Amino acid sequence: MSRVIRLLLAAYTVGAAGFVAGAATAQDVWLQIEAQPSRAEAVEAARDYAGQIEDVAGFRLGSSAWYAITVGPLTEDAAAATRSDLRRRGLIPGDSFVTDGQSFGTRFWPAEGEEPAGVDTAQALPDAPDTEGDAEDATADAPSAAEDALADAVVAAQDAAGARTGDTAPEAGQPATEASTGTATGTTSDTSSQTAADTETVAEARQSERALDGEARRELQRALRRLGFYRGPIDGAFGRSTRAAMSDWQTDVGADPTGVLTTAQRAALARAYAARVEEEGPAPVYETVAEARQSEAGLSGEERRALQRAMQWAGVYDAAIDGAFGRGTRAAMGDWQARKGYDVTGVLTTRQRDELMADYNAILEGLGLDLVRDDTAGIEMRMPTALVEFSRYEPPFAHYDAIEDGAAYRVLLISQDGDGDTLAGLYDVMQTLEIVPQDGPRDRDDTVFRLEGQNADFVSHTEAGLVDGSVKGFTLIWPRGDEERRARVLDEMRQSFAPIPGVVMPDRVGAPDETQRVDLLAGLQIRRPELSRSGFYVDAAGMVLTTSDILGSCGRITLDEAVEAEIAAQDDASGLALLRPQSPLSPSDYARLQTATPRLQSEVAVSGFSYEGVLGAPSLTFGRLADLRGLDGADTVRRLEVGTQPGDAGGPVLDATGAVLGMLLPRNEDGGRVLPDGVSFAADSDTIAAFLGREGVQVSEAEDRSTLNPDQLGRKAGGMTVLVSCWD
């Protein structure tokens, strides 16, 4: 029997109820949700609402160009309750209103020939609409009297008209055809045979259904949902959407789609559900928007902030991490849902929140990110304990070194007594260490500083601040090229960093050992230049003369490892270079050139950083003027008899009065020629004066002819000699 004939027969049999699906009675009203200025926009809006709300309908408003989206028909009391419920759950606008529908014209949604989602017109059972979680067991266990009466009327009408004739399912043992079994989504032929043999009437099924408790009713909804027939709430209320799901399942297994499951059908559904769970594992959590909002309300402030951080990491959120789910957070949730292929609601379900956080935390797997409490440093913080472990204390640092030899992973905890001056000093000192490369941002104020640096091998992040009369902080060193994990680990460390009140690392904790070196600071390598040479000031503005042989390979040049300098001029033929400091300098002394011809075999002294800055001050090496010319007869060079080191090159050569005779040149022993020890060469003062004059530097000539003793000469040389360092 066709669905329409069965529907009309049921309606005729009911008689006084006067129920015909899709038509409103005189006392019915409508809940108008919104109106759209075009049919296309109205259809799109109706479709969106119909995905979340039962009984959505759309009508043209009279003969105007506007189209109304509604819910109904409803009784006046039901309309008021529905409006309140849907507004509370955020599913309809706040200005929705109840109307008698007198202004409605042609219906455009659902389209002619279609039925509203969730309504089974074959049965036309006036079940109460689903409440999406509001109905509990009491409601679920007590179907209405009208519902029972109508069900009985339908059965009577079907029996009187021979309703089962032509719609009879195959008898037990009879081979099931494709038409009788359907697609059997998630079910088996065993299910079909079980339902085929079922003789329980709809009224009897209703009667047995009443015996189900709330949990049994919810479990039935879970089974329908897991097998793909139901998308409504798990509330135990058998409303229109649940009845529609039951009907769809019955159709799928070849039974009459009555919308009421018999005892045998409920058992068959349970078996199919159990088989699906056994095959695929526990069911994922599905939630309606209302249920998702309800579960979301139970999140703590930190859990809400964690979701925002996860969305920020996923690239869909760029606002404040404040735990407030405002418009920006909702938009980000919608963007994430769209990216993952979910319905875009702007409210994450429990399952979606779990997936987002699982993605966020997956990158941390295998790092052993655990909370570490260091009671000596007075700091508690999460660390990647699968990569680093405690090594030693060397104040103000607690060293946590890489577990794997040669790996770049490293963590330092910083802890020392001090104030703002201590913090500023630490800021300066940290930048001299190799673990803080120069390439990176720097930020400091009176209470905190942050240092970042990177080179070809690793990325370093240091931050420290004032905490109750002490300085506390940390450094994270991570291999370059693993930025995603580094950023997550750094975020976890920053979020978990917690100073332990009243506990600061003692100044003398840890025992000294043979690994101590002058180029280490608290166990950390001080940054060293690629190489260093000497130079000397040639005027009061701090211009520096040095050797040109190393400058071409320098990434940057410093004076005394503190002042950045640039090349102002260079003459490779004479081996001279002029450096200009990038910040103002006022040297304590500068060179006065000896313009008179020096005496052969007179005593000279070379001032220079023989050990490339290890000693921290220039050395004075004494010797003699061996010749006024070079070995090849060049008169621009003086040959010296003095033992020098590579670091001395570029330093001034002084006579006994402290006047500058020349600049020490590097020993160029190429072409297989090796000079005897003690043979050195210097560019003479005339060559220096000519070079400086071309560059606009005012040359000062020596006037004092008095001889200086070694101490006086050393002080004069020390005032003008400068360490020139070449960095990569």
Helices and strands as residue ranges (DSSP letters): H 3-14, G 15-17, E 29-36, H 39-50, E 56-61, E 67-74, H 76-88, E 97-99, E 104-109, H 137-140, H 145-160, H 178-181, H 189-196, H 202-210, H 214-226, H 240-252, H 263-280, H 289-297, H 301-314, H 327-340, H 350-362, E 369-374, E 379-384, E 388-394, E 397-402, E 410-417, H 420-430, E 442-444, E 448-454, E 458-467, E 470-479, H 483-496, E 498-499, E 520-521, E 524-525, E 531-537, E 544-547, G 551-553, E 556-559, E 563-571, E 576-581, E 603-608, E 619-627, E 637-641, G 646-648, E 652-654, E 660-665, E 679-684, H 685-694, H 710-720, E 721-727
